[in-house]
Amino acid sequence: MLMQQTSIDAYKSINRGNNSMKDRVYDLIKEYELISCEEAEIYLEGKHQSISSTIRHLVLDGLVENSLLTTKNTSGRMAILWKTVDQT
């Protein structure tokens, strides 16, 4: 899948230095073991676009995966619960 340069630039802009969005999202998923994108948005006070994009990058990096479990989000729709990949 081809990503737009504007999306790449936006991702890079929030993932620089210490405590990047990528680190924050990964640490949150690791801490809670299972978390939806919407829950991460609430805990981190982040925008959906930023959090969902970050989760996607964590999946592509092999750090996070779909747990195959779901939960209802605030709109009543089912949402994926994300988990960290077992690194053992």
N, C-alpha and C positions, 0 to 999 in steps of 0.2 A: 504494500500500500504506500503510495507516494504522499508525503506530508508537505503541506504548504510551507514555504519559507517563513511566513509570518508566524505560524504555529511553532516552528522550531525556534525562532528567535524569542518568542514569548516564554517557551519552556526554559530556555537557557537563562533568561533574565531572572527567573525566580529560583534557579538552581545553581547559584554561585556562592562560594564561601562556606563558612560554618553555618550549621543549622538551616540548610537549604530546604525547600519545600519537599524535595525527594526524601531527605533524611527525616523530616518531620512526619511525613505520611508513613514511611516505612516503620519508624519507631512507634507510631500510634497503632498500626496494624499488629506489630509484634507485641505491644503491651496488652492490647485487648483480645488478641488471638483471632477473633472474627469481627469484622466491621464492614458496614456498607459504605458506599461512597458518600451517601447523604450524612451518615453519622460522622464520617471524617470531616465533611464540610462544616458541620456544627461544632465539633471539638476544636478544629483549627481555625474557625471563623474564615474559611476560604470560599472562593467562588467555585461553583460546580465545574466550570471549564478547567480551572487550575487543578483541582483535586482529581477529577476523572482522567485528565491527561497525565498526571503524575502516576496514578495507579497503572495506566496503560504502559508507561515507560518502565515501571517496576516489574510488570509482567514480562515485557520484552527482555528485560535484563535477567529474568529468571529468579527474581527475589520474592515475588508475590504471585499467588495463583487463586483461581476460583475454587472455593471450598466445596462447591456443588450444593451448598445450603443457601437458602434465601430467607429474607425477612420482608415484611411490608414496610414501605416508606410512608412518608406523611401524605402522599397523594393516594395511598391505598394500593399502589402497584407493588409487585414483587421486585426485590432488589437482591443482587448477588452479595453474598458475604465473602469478603476477601480474607486470605490468610497468608502468612509468610511460608515460603518453601522451606521444607526441612533441609537444613544445611549440613546434616551429619554425614 
